[in-house]
């Protein structure tokens, strides 16, 4: 009996080992770039605190996503396909909004480009989220062109969103990656309307994959508008965002006037 129990336990250990080996084979190819120098694991395998998707990280560059996509082709596993832009545009209208944007996050800052405002202080208690709008959505800035911007003319598919521009919208259950979503359909991030205020700029340089540099140009994922969240809601994972412009409330305008040097 003891021998049978030992053989049974040993068999279970081998089954577990086989599962682990298969998981390793699935994940390992993502760490190679065409057989050359290793690249970081796809974002699906990175913790949310990873610096790869933050400003200055490699996931802000076009090259990262080109190499990452090639690596995924060698994976022997089924991934959720990212939706087409045509499918997304249908959702924009069906959900009652006007525009589509990609999203990233970068962390609160004391000195955002809209007059050195503190992004956390600006929105604290207001129910709004501070964002940096893509450079292509802004114009008329001072200095390097990013300081105290106004809204660019909405044309060629790009929507103007300069400093103290507000929007409302919802996150879609979709992102521009090939790996499955980890948030659940019933999670609040997919079931609440969010309000945004532009407090910063997402410059094209250093963010080439996400933030277009001129109106009418799309980012690496084919979308012309982009919001970089200072502090996004829980379970955020670069989901597409459907949205419309709205008038900023008076209390937010007053707070911005008190805090901004613009």
Protein Blocks (a to p, Z undefined) as FASTA:
>chain_A
ZZmmmmmmmmmmmmmmmmmmmmmmmmmmmmpgehiacddddfklpcfklcklmghiaklp
mklmmmmmmmmmmpccdddddddfklmmmmmmmnopabdcddddebjafbdfeooiafkl
mmgonlpacddddfklgghiahjopgopaddddeehiacddehiacddddddbdfbfbdc
fbdfklmklmcccddddfbdcdfbhplmmmccbehiacfkopabdcddfbdcehiahiac
ddddddddfklmmmmmmmpcZZ
